[in-house]
Amino acid sequence: MTGRAEGGASAADRLAVGQGAFYLATGVWPLLHMRSFEAVSGEKTDDWLVETVGALLTVGGAVMMLAGLRRRVTPEIALLAAGSAAALTAIDVIYTARRVIPPVYLLDAVVETGLIAAWAAVTARDPMLDDGGDHEDGGET
């Protein structure tokens, strides 16, 4: 089972589009309207750092979305997606525990943990993400 319906998007494609859209929206938010972002997430001392993280999330989200929409979710895209979710989860949990960021960030940690679990499930059942060396062009890695 490839997880891809006849001519349709695979579970990995759909997951990449969903996570990409989430990252794109949350990444661009502080870039467009810092005041509303801080109203939800708490006041920040270093706006430049928030904007840097926002820009990186925006780019990563755009890459995930594009890969999913083009039905080209490779093992590298899956790693980018799951790794980003794991990194954000760690930051959310560690810095909430240290009382550096407000507990609202634990809501993001829940979402990110769900994304990690979804990628684990998708990669476990989708041979298209198991880059064992066979490629459409008949070549090997």
C-alpha positions in Angstrom: 0.0 0.0 0.0 1.5 3.3 -1.0 -1.0 5.6 0.8 -1.7 7.2 -2.6 -5.1 6.8 -4.2 -5.2 6.2 -8.0 -3.9 9.5 -9.3 -4.6 11.2 -6.0 -2.6 12.6 -3.1 -1.0 10.3 -0.6 -1.3 10.7 3.1 2.2 12.2 3.2 1.2 14.7 0.5 -1.9 15.8 2.5 0.1 15.9 5.8 2.8 18.1 4.2 0.2 20.5 2.8 -1.6 20.7 6.2 1.6 21.2 8.2 2.9 23.6 5.6 -0.2 25.7 5.8 -0.1 25.8 9.6 3.6 26.9 9.6 3.0 29.4 6.8 0.1 31.0 8.8 1.9 31.0 12.2 5.1 32.1 10.6 3.7 35.1 8.7 1.5 36.2 11.6 4.2 38.0 13.6 5.6 39.5 10.4 2.3 41.0 9.5 0.9 42.0 12.9 3.2 41.7 16.0 0.7 43.3 18.3 -1.9 40.6 17.8 0.7 37.9 17.9 1.9 39.1 21.3 -1.7 39.5 22.5 -2.0 35.7 22.2 1.6 34.5 22.8 2.7 37.1 25.4 4.9 40.1 25.1 8.4 39.6 23.6 11.6 41.4 24.3 13.4 40.6 21.0 11.0 41.3 18.1 13.8 40.6 15.7 14.1 37.0 17.0 10.4 36.5 16.7 10.5 37.8 13.2 13.5 35.5 12.3 11.6 32.4 13.6 8.5 33.6 11.8 10.5 33.9 8.5 12.0 30.5 8.9 8.6 28.9 9.6 7.1 30.7 6.6 9.8 29.3 4.3 9.7 25.8 5.8 5.9 25.8 5.6 6.0 27.0 1.9 8.4 24.2 1.0 6.2 21.5 2.7 3.1 22.9 1.1 4.7 23.0 -2.4 6.1 19.4 -2.0 2.7 18.1 -1.0 0.8 20.0 -3.7 3.2 18.7 -6.3 3.0 15.2 -4.8 6.7 15.1 -4.3 7.1 14.4 -0.6 10.4 12.8 -0.3 12.2 11.4 2.8 14.0 14.7 3.1 10.7 16.6 3.2 9.3 14.2 5.8 12.5 14.8 7.9 12.2 18.5 7.6 8.5 18.3 8.7 9.0 15.9 11.6 12.3 17.5 12.7 10.8 21.0 12.7 7.8 19.7 14.8 10.2 18.0 17.2 12.4 21.1 17.6 9.4 23.3 18.2 8.0 20.8 20.7 11.3 20.8 22.6 11.5 24.6 22.7 7.8 24.9 23.8 8.1 22.4 26.7 11.6 23.4 27.9 11.1 27.1 27.9 7.5 26.8 29.4 9.0 24.7 32.2 11.7 27.3 32.8 8.9 30.0 32.8 10.6 31.9 30.0 7.5 31.6 27.7 3.9 31.5 28.8 1.9 28.2 29.1 0.0 29.0 25.9 3.0 27.5 24.1 2.0 24.1 25.4 -0.9 24.2 23.1 1.5 24.4 20.2 3.5 21.5 21.7 0.3 19.4 21.6 -0.2 20.3 17.9 3.5 19.6 17.1 3.4 16.3 18.9 0.4 15.3 16.8 2.4 16.2 13.7 5.3 14.0 14.9 2.9 11.1 15.5 1.3 11.6 12.1 4.6 11.6 10.3 5.7 8.5 12.2 2.5 6.7 11.1 2.7 7.9 7.5 6.4 6.9 7.0 5.7 3.5 8.6 3.1 2.6 6.1 4.1 4.5 2.9 6.9 2.7 0.9 7.2 5.8 -1.2 9.0 7.4 1.7 11.3 4.4 2.2 14.1 5.5 -0.1 15.5 2.1 -0.6 17.3 3.1 -3.8 14.5 2.4 -6.4 13.5 5.6 -8.3 11.1 6.3 -11.1 13.9 6.7 -13.6 15.2 3.2 -12.8 18.4 4.6 -11.2 19.6 4.0 -7.7 20.8 6.3 -4.9 
